């Protein structure tokens, strides 16, 4: 089970991660990963120094959420897929930078794949999302 601070619960959090994050799909899962902004990457809009920086606050926890739609199967199957994904993600949250937001969306194929295959698909999707690539125009 993920700790309460590590779970996404509000739809606005899910929407922000899906809209603003990097997307990578592999096998039976699609991952939306939002990485925290680098400390030196913000562009100052005023000559005043920023007083409310992330350095002053304790680092935000890495959070994860899961989307398993009815297309995956009936409730029993959806819950089994969600439990498997939650267990797999819990083991991998420590590898992500603090403050990251991760949304894992299960595709209908997730209902039939093994636990090991689901883990391999998740690893591949996370690696692709972290690597990123240039923005398409």
C-alpha positions in Angstrom: 0.0 0.0 0.0 1.2 3.5 -0.8 1.4 6.0 2.0 -1.3 8.7 1.9 1.2 11.4 1.0 2.3 9.3 -2.0 -1.1 8.9 -3.6 -2.9 11.1 -6.1 -6.5 11.5 -5.2 -7.9 14.7 -6.8 -8.9 14.8 -10.4 -7.0 18.1 -10.8 -3.8 16.3 -9.8 -4.4 13.6 -12.3 -5.2 16.1 -15.0 -2.1 18.2 -14.3 0.1 15.1 -14.6 -1.5 13.8 -17.8 -1.5 17.2 -19.5 1.8 18.5 -18.4 3.9 15.3 -18.1 5.8 13.1 -20.5 3.9 10.2 -21.9 5.3 6.8 -22.7 3.4 3.6 -23.5 4.9 0.2 -23.4 3.0 -3.1 -23.6 0.1 -3.0 -21.3 0.6 0.4 -19.6 0.9 4.1 -20.4 2.9 6.2 -18.0 2.5 10.0 -17.6 5.5 11.4 -15.6 5.8 15.0 -14.4 9.3 15.7 -13.2 10.0 18.6 -10.8 11.5 21.7 -12.2 15.2 22.1 -11.9 16.2 24.7 -9.3 18.1 26.9 -11.8 15.6 26.5 -14.7 13.1 29.1 -13.6 13.3 32.4 -15.4 13.0 35.4 -13.1 10.3 37.8 -14.0 11.3 40.5 -11.6 14.7 41.7 -10.2 13.6 40.8 -6.7 15.0 37.5 -5.4 12.5 34.7 -5.1 11.5 34.3 -1.5 9.2 31.2 -1.8 11.7 28.7 -3.3 11.5 25.0 -3.1 14.9 24.9 -1.3 13.3 26.4 1.8 10.5 23.9 1.9 11.1 20.2 2.6 11.1 18.2 -0.6 7.7 17.1 -1.9 7.1 13.4 -1.9 6.9 11.5 -5.2 3.3 10.7 -5.8 1.5 8.1 -8.0 -2.0 7.5 -9.2 -3.6 4.8 -11.3 -6.2 4.8 -14.0 -7.8 1.4 -14.8 -10.9 1.9 -16.9 -13.8 -0.5 -17.5 -12.3 -1.4 -20.8 -9.8 -3.5 -18.8 -12.5 -5.8 -17.6 -15.1 -6.3 -14.8 -14.5 -4.9 -11.3 -12.6 -8.0 -10.0 -10.1 -7.8 -12.9 -9.7 -4.0 -12.6 -9.0 -4.3 -8.9 -6.5 -7.1 -9.5 -4.7 -5.0 -12.1 -4.7 -1.9 -9.8 -3.3 -4.0 -6.9 -0.5 -5.3 -9.1 0.4 -1.9 -10.5 0.3 -0.3 -7.0 2.7 -3.0 -5.7 5.1 -2.5 -8.7 5.0 1.3 -8.5 5.7 1.2 -4.7 9.0 -0.6 -5.4 10.0 2.0 -8.0 9.0 5.3 -6.4 12.3 5.7 -4.7 14.1 5.7 -8.1 12.2 8.8 -9.2 13.2 12.4 -8.2 11.5 13.9 -5.2 8.4 15.9 -6.2 7.7 13.8 -9.3 4.1 12.9 -10.2 3.4 9.6 -11.9 0.1 8.4 -13.4 0.0 4.8 -14.7 -2.9 4.0 -17.1 -3.6 0.3 -17.6 -4.6 -0.7 -21.1 -7.1 -3.6 -21.7 -4.1 -5.9 -22.4 -3.1 -5.5 -18.7 -5.9 -7.9 -17.6 -4.2 -10.9 -19.3 -0.5 -10.3 -18.8 1.6 -11.8 -16.0 3.0 -9.9 -13.1 6.5 -10.1 -14.5 5.4 -8.8 -17.9 3.5 -6.0 -16.2 6.7 -5.1 -14.3 8.8 -5.2 -17.4 6.3 -3.0 -19.3 6.2 -0.5 -16.4 10.0 -0.4 -16.2 10.3 0.2 -20.0 7.7 2.9 -19.9 9.3 4.7 -16.9 12.7 4.6 -18.7 11.2 6.1 -21.8 9.4 8.8 -19.9 12.5 9.7 -17.9 14.7 9.9 -21.0 12.2 12.0 -22.8 12.8 13.4 -26.3 12.5 16.7 -28.1 9.1 18.3 -28.1 7.2 17.7 -31.3 5.8 20.6 -33.2 
